[in-house]
């Protein structure tokens, strides 16, 4: 999982950041576009909940760089609640 940006040119909807999520096993890749880095925790939590329902299997380990957008109390509490190792 990585967050890139800000991009020089915004999308039509004004989004300048790109959140890239890759499944290590299948290499399947999802891309989410964000207006700011502050949206990252909310988008990550919604994504993990949605993917758990769709695949009928929860994420067990999340691997990210040490970006501050991934190291915050909101994500830490969510990961602890659902048993995800980060």
Backbone as a printed PyTorch tensor [residue, N CA C, xyz], in Angstrom:
tensor([[[  0.8600,  -1.1630,   0.0000],
         [  0.0000,   0.0000,   0.0000],
         [  0.9080,   1.2270,   0.0000]],

        [[  0.6220,   2.1580,  -0.8910],
         [  1.4290,   3.3740,  -0.9650],
         [  0.5560,   4.5360,  -1.4080]],

        [[  0.9180,   5.7130,  -0.9380],
         [  0.2050,   6.9370,  -1.2990],
         [  1.1620,   7.8340,  -2.0680]],

        [[  0.7760,   8.2060,  -3.2750],
         [  1.6110,   9.0380,  -4.1420],
         [  0.9670,  10.4050,  -4.3230]],

        [[  1.7810,  11.4190,  -4.3990],
         [  1.2470,  12.7480,  -4.6770],
         [  1.9010,  13.7920,  -3.8060]],

        [[  1.5440,  15.0290,  -3.9970],
         [  0.4970,  15.5210,  -4.8860],
         [  0.9590,  15.5230,  -6.3500]],

        [[  0.0360,  15.1910,  -7.2200],
         [  0.3040,  15.2010,  -8.6500],
         [  0.2370,  16.6430,  -9.1540]],

        [[  1.0080,  16.9280, -10.1580],
         [  1.0570,  18.2810, -10.7090],
         [ -0.3010,  18.7450, -11.2140]],

        [[ -0.9990,  17.8400, -11.8770],
         [ -2.2950,  18.1840, -12.4620],
         [ -3.3740,  17.3820, -11.7500]],

        [[ -4.3940,  18.0720, -11.2750],
         [ -5.5000,  17.4100, -10.5720],
         [ -6.4410,  16.7490, -11.5780]],

        [[ -7.1760,  15.7500, -11.1030],
         [ -8.1880,  15.1080, -11.9460],
         [ -9.3660,  16.0600, -12.1370]],

        [[-10.3410,  15.6370, -12.9100],
         [-11.5320,  16.4580, -13.1370],
         [-12.2320,  16.7680, -11.8190]],

        [[-12.1880,  15.8080, -10.8840],
         [-12.8230,  15.9860,  -9.5780],
         [-11.9180,  16.6770,  -8.5630]],

        [[-10.7530,  17.1290,  -8.9790],
         [ -9.8510,  17.8490,  -8.0880],
         [ -9.0080,  16.9560,  -7.1970]],

        [[ -8.8340,  15.7100,  -7.5770],
         [ -8.0600,  14.7780,  -6.7520],
         [ -6.6110,  14.7730,  -7.2150]],

        [[ -5.6840,  14.9000,  -6.2390],
         [ -4.2690,  15.0310,  -6.5550],
         [ -3.4060,  13.9070,  -5.9780]],

        [[ -3.9990,  13.0100,  -5.1970],
         [ -3.2470,  11.9260,  -4.5630],
         [ -3.7680,  10.5820,  -5.0600]],

        [[ -2.8730,   9.5950,  -5.1000],
         [ -3.2250,   8.2610,  -5.5730],
         [ -2.8180,   7.2460,  -4.5050]],

        [[ -3.7890,   6.4750,  -4.0320],
         [ -3.5360,   5.3870,  -3.0920],
         [ -3.5200,   4.0900,  -3.8930]],

        [[ -2.3900,   3.3900,  -3.8600],
         [ -2.2320,   2.1430,  -4.6100],
         [ -2.1780,   0.9870,  -3.6140]],

        [[ -3.0490,   0.0000,  -3.8300],
         [ -3.1320,  -1.1600,  -2.9440],
         [ -2.8960,  -2.4010,  -3.7940]],

        [[ -1.9180,  -3.2230,  -3.3900],
         [ -1.5640,  -4.4240,  -4.1510],
         [ -1.6880,  -5.6440,  -3.2440]],

        [[ -2.4000,  -6.6720,  -3.7300],
         [ -2.4860,  -7.9430,  -3.0200],
         [ -1.2030,  -8.7200,  -3.2990]],

        [[ -0.4470,  -9.0560,  -2.2530],
         [  0.8320,  -9.7410,  -2.4320],
         [  0.6840, -11.1070,  -3.0970]],

        [[ -0.4000, -11.8060,  -2.8100],
         [ -0.5620, -13.1600,  -3.3510],
         [ -0.9080, -13.1370,  -4.8440]],

        [[ -1.9590, -12.4080,  -5.1890],
         [ -2.4450, -12.4180,  -6.5750],
         [ -1.8470, -11.3060,  -7.4340]],

        [[ -1.2300, -10.3110,  -6.7930],
         [ -0.7060,  -9.1100,  -7.4470],
         [ -1.8290,  -8.2450,  -8.0250]],

        [[ -3.0700,  -8.5280,  -7.6470],
         [ -4.1990,  -7.6970,  -8.0740],
         [ -4.0150,  -6.3130,  -7.4660]],

        [[ -4.3000,  -5.2840,  -8.2310],
         [ -4.0360,  -3.9120,  -7.7990],
         [ -5.3040,  -3.0750,  -7.8420]],

        [[ -5.5070,  -2.3080,  -6.7700],
         [ -6.6090,  -1.3530,  -6.6940],
         [ -6.0060,   0.0390,  -6.5950]],

        [[ -6.6820,   1.0090,  -7.1770],
         [ -6.2260,   2.3980,  -7.1220],
         [ -7.3850,   3.2620,  -6.6480]],

        [[ -7.1160,   4.1050,  -5.6670],
         [ -8.1050,   5.0480,  -5.1540],
         [ -7.5200,   6.4520,  -5.3190]],

        [[ -8.3350,   7.3940,  -5.7310],
         [ -7.8910,   8.7710,  -5.8980],
         [ -8.4200,   9.6050,  -4.7390]],

        [[ -7.5510,  10.4550,  -4.1800],
         [ -7.8950,  11.2460,  -2.9990],
         [ -7.6260,  12.7240,  -3.2410]],

        [[ -8.4030,  13.5600,  -2.5820],
         [ -8.1730,  15.0070,  -2.6590],
         [ -7.0030,  15.4360,  -1.7740]],

        [[ -6.8580,  14.7610,  -0.6180],
         [ -5.7630,  15.0950,   0.2970],
         [ -5.3160,  13.8420,   1.0410]],

        [[ -4.1470,  13.9160,   1.6550],
         [ -3.6320,  12.7960,   2.4360],
         [ -4.5180,  12.5010,   3.6360]],

        [[ -5.2330,  13.5100,   4.1060],
         [ -6.0900,  13.3400,   5.2790],
         [ -7.2160,  12.3380,   5.0380]],

        [[ -7.5730,  12.0950,   3.7930],
         [ -8.6290,  11.1390,   3.4590],
         [ -8.1470,   9.6930,   3.5580]],

        [[ -6.8490,   9.4640,   3.6100],
         [ -6.2920,   8.1100,   3.5210],
         [ -6.8440,   7.1390,   4.5660]],

        [[ -6.8470,   7.4600,   5.8630],
         [ -7.3520,   6.4790,   6.8370],
         [ -8.7940,   6.0520,   6.5720]],

        [[ -9.6570,   7.0020,   6.2650],
         [-11.0650,   6.6900,   5.9980],
         [-11.2030,   5.7890,   4.7700]],

        [[-10.4720,   6.0990,   3.7130],
         [-10.5390,   5.3140,   2.4760],
         [ -9.9810,   3.9080,   2.7040]],

        [[ -8.9020,   3.7940,   3.4590],
         [ -8.2980,   2.4870,   3.7410],
         [ -9.2630,   1.6140,   4.5400]],

        [[ -9.8820,   2.1790,   5.5620],
         [-10.8250,   1.4190,   6.3890],
         [-12.0190,   0.9590,   5.5570]],

        [[-12.5820,   1.8550,   4.7470],
         [-13.7130,   1.4760,   3.8930],
         [-13.3050,   0.3810,   2.9080]],

        [[-12.1120,   0.5070,   2.3380],
         [-11.6240,  -0.4920,   1.3920],
         [-11.4800,  -1.8600,   2.0620]],

        [[-10.8610,  -1.8980,   3.2440],
         [-10.6530,  -3.1720,   3.9300],
         [-11.9730,  -3.8310,   4.3170]],

        [[-12.9450,  -3.0340,   4.7300],
         [-14.2650,  -3.5880,   5.0570],
         [-14.9340,  -4.1550,   3.8090]],

        [[-14.8560,  -3.4100,   2.7100],
         [-15.4790,  -3.8510,   1.4600],
         [-14.8160,  -5.1210,   0.9290]],

        [[-13.5080,  -5.1750,   0.9690],
         [-12.7850,  -6.3250,   0.4310],
         [-13.0100,  -7.5630,   1.2950]],

        [[-13.1850,  -7.3750,   2.6000],
         [-13.4800,  -8.4950,   3.4940],
         [-14.8210,  -9.1250,   3.1350]],

        [[-15.8090,  -8.3000,   2.8260],
         [-17.1310,  -8.8110,   2.4390],
         [-17.0710,  -9.4680,   1.0580]],

        [[-16.4320,  -8.8170,   0.1050],
         [-16.3750,  -9.3510,  -1.2600],
         [-15.6250, -10.6750,  -1.3500]],

        [[-14.4870, -10.7510,  -0.6770],
         [-13.6570, -11.9540,  -0.7590],
         [-13.9860, -12.9740,   0.3190]],

        [[-14.8240, -12.6020,   1.2640],
         [-15.1900, -13.4500,   2.3970],
         [-13.9620, -13.9370,   3.1520]],

        [[-12.9760, -13.0740,   3.2360],
         [-11.7430, -13.3780,   3.9460],
         [-11.1030, -12.0620,   4.3720]],

        [[-10.7740, -11.9310,   5.6520],
         [-10.2010, -10.6600,   6.1050],
         [ -8.7180, -10.5330,   5.7480]],

        [[ -8.2700,  -9.3080,   5.6480],
         [ -6.8360,  -9.0500,   5.4970],
         [ -6.1750,  -9.3830,   6.8290]],

        [[ -5.0000,  -9.9800,   6.7780],
         [ -4.3050, -10.3740,   7.9990],
         [ -3.1060,  -9.4680,   8.2520]],

        [[ -2.4020,  -9.1310,   7.1820],
         [ -1.2000,  -8.2970,   7.2950],
         [ -1.2940,  -7.1640,   6.2820]],

        [[ -0.9920,  -5.9640,   6.7370],
         [ -0.9220,  -4.7930,   5.8600],
         [  0.5290,  -4.3280,   5.8590]],

        [[  1.0830,  -4.1450,   4.6540],
         [  2.4680,  -3.6860,   4.5420],
         [  2.4820,  -2.3340,   3.8490]],

        [[  3.0870,  -1.3560,   4.5040],
         [  3.1800,  -0.0010,   3.9560],
         [  4.5920,   0.5280,   4.1780]],

        [[  4.8560,   1.6830,   3.5720],
         [  6.0850,   2.3730,   3.9310],
         [  5.8210,   3.0810,   5.2640]],

        [[  6.7600,   3.8280,   5.7480],
         [  6.5880,   4.4910,   7.0410],
         [  6.0020,   5.8880,   6.9060]],

        [[  5.1630,   6.0880,   5.8990],
         [  4.5240,   7.3870,   5.7080],
         [  3.5890,   7.7180,   6.8550]],

        [[  3.5280,   8.9970,   7.1940],
         [  2.6930,   9.4090,   8.3270],
         [  1.2150,   9.1520,   8.0740]],

        [[  0.8200,   9.0540,   6.8140],
         [ -0.5850,   8.7900,   6.5130],
         [ -1.0080,   7.3810,   6.9360]],

        [[ -0.0310,   6.4810,   7.1450],
         [ -0.3320,   5.1150,   7.5710],
         [ -0.0720,   4.8930,   9.0550]],

        [[  0.5770,   5.8370,   9.6970],
         [  0.9130,   5.6940,  11.1120],
         [  0.1330,   6.7150,  11.9200]],

        [[ -1.1180,   6.3920,  12.2010],
         [ -1.9430,   7.2870,  13.0020],
         [ -2.8460,   6.4640,  13.9030]],

        [[ -3.4370,   7.1170,  14.8700],
         [ -4.2340,   6.4370,  15.8860],
         [ -5.4900,   5.7930,  15.3000]],

        [[ -6.1080,   6.4320,  14.3220],
         [ -7.3390,   5.9000,  13.7240],
         [ -7.0730,   4.5320,  13.1000]],

        [[ -6.0410,   4.4300,  12.2810],
         [ -5.7210,   3.1480,  11.6430],
         [ -5.2290,   2.1290,  12.6590]],

        [[ -4.4240,   2.5690,  13.6260],
         [ -3.9210,   1.6500,  14.6530],
         [ -5.0720,   1.0130,  15.4110]],

        [[ -6.0500,   1.8170,  15.8120],
         [ -7.2010,   1.2880,  16.5470],
         [ -8.0150,   0.3320,  15.6760]],

        [[ -8.2090,   0.6780,  14.4050],
         [ -8.9550,  -0.2040,  13.5020],
         [ -8.2170,  -1.5250,  13.3100]],

        [[ -6.9090,  -1.4680,  13.0530],
         [ -6.1220,  -2.6830,  12.8620],
         [ -6.1720,  -3.5630,  14.1080]],

        [[ -6.0530,  -2.9580,  15.2900],
         [ -6.1230,  -3.7210,  16.5390],
         [ -7.4960,  -4.3590,  16.7220]],

        [[ -8.5400,  -3.6350,  16.3630],
         [ -9.9100,  -4.1320,  16.5280],
         [-10.1820,  -5.3540,  15.6560]],

        [[ -9.7250,  -5.3250,  14.4080],
         [-10.0190,  -6.4260,  13.4820],
         [ -8.8920,  -7.4580,  13.3930]],

        [[ -7.8060,  -7.2430,  14.1290],
         [ -6.7280,  -8.2230,  14.1710],
         [ -5.7800,  -8.1910,  12.9910]],

        [[ -5.5630,  -7.0120,  12.4440],
         [ -4.6320,  -6.8630,  11.3230],
         [ -3.2610,  -6.4730,  11.8640]],

        [[ -2.2380,  -7.1490,  11.3720],
         [ -0.8630,  -6.8270,  11.7420],
         [ -0.3170,  -5.8050,  10.7500]],

        [[  0.2750,  -4.7310,  11.2850],
         [  0.8100,  -3.6740,  10.4200],
         [  2.2760,  -3.4690,  10.7340]]])
